[in-house]
Amino acid sequence: MTEIENNQINKLAEENRRLKIAIEELSALNDVATAITSNQSVEDVIDLIVRKCIKHLKVQQSVVMLLDEKDQVNPFHTMIRKQDSISGFMPFRLDAQLTGWMLKNRSPLLVNNFKEDNRFKYIVKEEFPINNLLSVPMLLKNKMVGLLTVFNKHSDSGFTIEDQRLLSILSAQSAHIIENARLYEKEQALIRLQEEMRLANDIQVNLLPKENPIIPGYQIAGKSIPAKDVGGDYYDFIPIKNNHLAFCLGDISGKGIPAALLMANLQASLRGQTLMDIQCKECVAFTNNLLFNSTDYNKYATLFYGVLHTELNQITFCNAGHNEPILIDHSGNVSRLKEGGMIVGILPEVSYEEKTIDFPHDTILVIYSDGITEAMNSSEEEFGEEKLIELIKKNRSLPADQLVNFIIKTVNEYVGNAEQMDDMTLVIIKNA
């Protein structure tokens, strides 16, 4: 065989080798691209990537580590680690010096002999399990988001430049795929949150009274405006036999589904106890025990609960840690309803007080949540109780429902463009 023929054979063999490498690269990229779907989780995507790395690069282990810039001590966190089916090795871990080198240089790291590599020979100790290593940065828009690393190639010659090229391509593709999966998870989380908020809003709306009570000689109205999609305020009117009417206003801790469920618990308890025709203080005490036993320690509510005795023109009430309602008589004298006890849901077996007051003709009672008095304008100045009292006095001739709307309108005008931080709820009872 001539020298020319030998050269042609060698060139053909080299070309076949390159073609084989190219086919393997395309096969690896195709496996990753076709196996990943748009609705897979980040963990599933990374798991598939590391398995393909083991298969196509013929290594003992592969790992993806994502970068957490907030963690200054251990910035890289292992997401998924896999090893080949025949390997009995323990999980290999990147030395802090190796990860530090990757952070500093942001370029591929190929080490086939740690003992002879001046950069890392000091990390080699007895029973050092890593024979060779190839690590490439995962870059997204020139920002490092993680590392893709393979350990111990099943070849005496170790990793090659072609291996580095393939892993770099996989890393670049993986960074985009992982980011897309993250964005998809965020989108799905937002959709779930929106659905939860919609359900919570439905619960809340269904719990609030559909209409105001109609009782001869009285005007009664209530309204609640949530600061967000779902509020934590609750009010209710519960008819009792003999022309009595129970009424309440509560401020639930938290927002969203937990607050809506706590509100449902509160309503069920109050309505059940009210229909048993027990004393106000007993009703609130039972409600306190129920909430304490059925909710987390950080779930509670302030509550004002009262009963209007229409025949006697009296109100019996119990104030469980709520804002003190405002009572204004026919002469404009102001008093506050404060008797009761602590908020409900914090401690069990709490004793509460109740008080009965006269509620004669031309007397008005205003029960409100702190979203009214603590509403702030752009200068961070609260609306305050004094403004609320003056507003009631000046407009007390308005029917109860109109007065409710007028107070809320006035508070909103005071707030202006400032963000509303808390729910606004009002209940007004007038002996007209």
N, C-alpha and C positions, 0 to 999 in steps of 0.2 A: 504494500500500500504506500502510495507516494505521500510526501509531506503535504502536498496541496490537498489530497483527499483527507488526510488526518485533520488538517485545519478546518476543512468543511464539516467533517463529522463533529469536531469539537464545537464549532459555531452552532451547528444544528442542535447539539446536546444542550448548550447554553441557552439557545432560544427556546428549546422545549422546557428547560427548567424555569425560565422566566414566564413562559406561558402557563406552566403549572401553578406558579406562585400567583399570577394574575387571576387564574381561575379560582384558586382557593380564596383570594381576597374578595372577589366578586361573590363567591358562594357565602362567605361569612357576612358580608354586607347585606346580601339578599335575605339570608336567614333572619337577621335582626330586623330588617325593614318589613318583611312580610309577616313575621310572627307577632309584631307589636301592633295593637289596635288602639284606637283613639280613647277608649274608655278604660284602659288598664290603669291600675294604681301605680304610683311611683315605685313601690316595692316590687311589684310584678315585672315592671320594665327593667329595673336594675338586675333582678334575678335572672332574667332571660339573657341580658348582656353578658354577665359573668359566666354563665353556662356556655355561651357561644365562644367566649374567649378560651375557655378550657378545651373545647372541642377543636377549634381551628388552629390554635397556637400550640396545642399538645403540651399542656403544662399541668403541674400538680394542683396549683391553687390559683384562684382569681378573686379579686376583691375590688369593690367600689367604695371609696370613702368620700363623703361630701364635706365641703368646707363650711365651717361656722365661724365667720369673722368675729363674732362677739366673744367667742371662747379663746382667750389669749393663751391659756395653758395648754389645752389640747384642741387645736383648731379643727383637726380632721376627725370625723366620726364615721365609723364603719357602718355602712347601710346593709350590704349583702356580701357574704363570703361563701364561696363554694370550693370544693375540691373534687378531683377526679375519683371515679368509683373504686379504683384499686389502691388509692393512697390511704395510708393509715396515719399520716402525719397530723400533728396538732396544728391548729390555725397559726399561720405565720403572721407576724406583726411587724409593721414598719417601725424601725427605730426613730426616735424623735429627731436624730440628726439627719436621717433620710428625708423625713417629711419637711424638716427645716430647709434642706437643700432644694427640695421641690418648690417650696414657697418662695425662696429667694431667686431661683433661676427660671422657674416657670417653663421648663423645657424637658424633653424626654430624658430619662435616666436609664441607661443600660449598663448593668454590671454582671460580667460573667465569672469574675474571680475576685472576691472581696479581699482575699489575702494580698493580692498584688495590686489592688486599687488604692492608691495613696489617699484618696478622699475618705475611704471608709474602712480601711484595714483594721483600725483600732476597735471597731465594734465586733470583730470576729472573736468569739470565745469558744471554749470547749463545747462540743455538741451544738455548734451553730447550725441550724437546720436549713438555712437558705444557701443553696449552691449558686444560683444566679437569679437575677431579678430584672424585670423591665417595667418601668412605671412612666406613665405619660399624664400630663395635666389635662383636665377637662376644662376647656375654655369656651366661654359663651360671650360673644361680643368683646373679646379681649379681656374678659374677667374670669379668673380661675374660680370654678365652682366645685371642683373635686379632683380626685385622682383615680385612674384606672390602672391597676397593678396586677401583674402575673408573676408567679414564682416557679422556679425549678422546671425548666423546659426538659422534656424527655428526649434529650439529644446531648451527646458528649460535647458537641461544639457550642452548645448554649444558644443564646438568642442572637439573631442576625439583624442587619439593618432592614431587611425585608419585614421581619417581625415587628420592628419598631415602626416601620411605615404603616403596616396593617393596624397595629394597636392605636396609632395616632389617628388614623381614619375612623376607627371604631369609637375612639374617645370623642372626637369632634361630633360624630353623629349622635353618640350617646348623650352628650351635653344638651343638644337641642331636643332630643326625645324626652329626656328627664325633665327639662324645663317645661315642655309642652304638657307632660303628665302632671307636673306640679300645678300649672295653670288650670288644667282640667279639674284637678281635685279642688282647687280654690273656687272654681266656677260652680262645681257641684255642691260644695259646702255653702256657698251663697244662696243657691237655689233652695237647699234644704232649710237654711235659716229663714228665707223669705216665706217658705211654706209654713214653718213653725210659727212665724209671726202672724201669718194669716189665720192659722188655727187658733192662736192665742187671742187674736182680735175677735174672732167669732165667739169664743168662749166668753170673753169679757162683755161683748155687746149683748149676748143672750142672758147674762146674769143681771145686767142693769134693768131697772124698771122700764117697761115699754110706754107707760103713761103715768101722769101724776094722779094721786088720789083725789077723789071728789068727796068732800065732807061738808055738809051744810054749815055755814058760819065760819069756815076755815079756808085759807088758801095755802096750798102746799105744792112745792115744786123742787126739782133737783136736776142737776146736770153735771156731767164729767167730761173734761177735755183732756185726753192724754197728751203728754209732751212728745212721745214717740208713737210708733205704730200701736204699741200695746202699753197701757198704763198700769199703775199699781194701786189706783184709788178705786174704792167700791162704796156705793150707797144703795140703800134699799128701803122700800116701804112694805110693811107686812100687816095686812088687816087682821084684827083680832075681834072676837065676838064682843057684843055689847058696845059697838061703835068705838072701840079702842083701835088705835093705830100704832104699831111699832115702827120705828124708823132708826136708821143707823148710817154712819159714815166711817169708813176705815181706810187707812193708808197702809198698803201691803208693802213689805220689803221686797226689793228686786224688781225685775221687769221680765217680759216675755212669758214663755210657757210656765216656768215655776211660779211666777206671780199670779198668772191666770188660774193655775191649779189651787194655789193657796186661797185665792179669792173664792173659788168654788167650794173649798172646804169651809171657809168662813160663812158663806151664805147658807150652806146646808145645815151647819151647826146652829146658826142664829134662827133660821126659819123653823127648824125642828123644835128648839127650845121655846121659841115664842108661841108656837101652837099648843104647847103644854101649859101655857098660861102661868108661868112661874115668875118670880121676882126678877127685876132687871139684873141685880147683882149676881143672882144664881145663874142666870143665862150667860152672863159674861164669864163667870168662873168656870162653867162647864165648857164654854168655847175655848178658854185659855188651856184647859187640860187637854182638850181634843187636839188643838194645834201643836201643843208641846209633844204629845205622844205620836203624832202622825207626820211631823215634818222635821227637817234638819234643824240643828241648833241655831243656825243663822237665819232662820225664817221666822218672821214675827209680824205683828201688825199693831198699829195704834187704832183705837176703836172708840167711837162715841155711840152709845146705844140708849134709846129712850122710848117711852110709851106715852102717847097722848091720850088723856082721859077726856073725851069730848064732852061728856055730861057734866063733869066737875070743873072743866076748864083748868086742868092741871097737867103737868108733865112730870113723870118720874124718869130719872136718868142715871146712867153710870158711865163715867168717863175713864176709859182705860188708856191713859197716856196720850190722848189725842189733844190737838189744839183746842183751847177752851172756847166753846161756842159763845157767841155774843147775844145777849138778851137785852132788848131795848123796850121799856114800857111806854105808856101813852105820853108820859111827860118828858121822854127822851133820856131817862136815867139808864145807864149801862151797867149790867152785871155780867159776870162770867160763870159758866157752869164747869166746875173743876172737880167736884167730888167723884170718887171712883177708885182708882188704883193704878197699878203699873200696866205697861203694854202687854198684850196677850201673846203667848207662845214661847216666852223666855224661860219661865220657871213653872213647875207644877204646883197644884194645890195653893194657889194664891187667893187670899180673901179680898173681896171688893166691897166698897160702900155704894149706897144709892141715896138719892135725895129726891123729894117731891116738892115742886114749886107751883105756885099759882100762875096761871097763864090767862089773865083776863082779856077783855076786849081791847083791841088796838095795841096788842103786844106782838112783837116780832122776834123770832129766834133765827139766827143765822149760824149754820154749822158749815165749816169750810176745811179744806186741806191746806197744808203749808205752801202748795203751789200758788195759792192766791196771794198770801202776805209776803212770801219770799221771792216772788217774781221780780227779776232785776232788769233795769234798763241798760243802755249801752255804757253808762257810767258806773255800773255795778251797784246801783242804789236800789234797795228793796222797796216794794210797794208799801209794805208795813201795815200794822193793825190800825194805826191812827187814821190813815187814809181810808181804810175799809170802813171803819166806824162812821166817819164823816160822810162817806158815800151812802151808807145805809140811812143815816139820819135825814139827809137831804132828799132822798128818793124813796122814803118808806111808803109813800102814798101809792106807788106803783103796785100793780098786782104781783103776786109772788113770782110767777113765771117770767114776767117782764123784768123784774128786779134782778133775778138770776142772770138773765142775758145781758142786762145793762152793766152789772158788776164785771162779768167776764169780758165784755167789750171794752170797758174802761181799763182793766188790767192789761189787756192786749195792746191797747193804744199806749199805755205807759211803757210797756216793754219795747214796743217798736220793732226794730229789726234784730234785736238781741235774741239769741237762741233761748227757747223755753226749756228749762232744765227739769221741771217737775210737773206732774199732772195738776190740773186745776179742777176742783170739785166743790160744788155748793149744794146745800139743802136749805131751803127757807120755808118756815112755817109761820103763818100769820093768823091771829085770831081777828078776823075782819069784822 
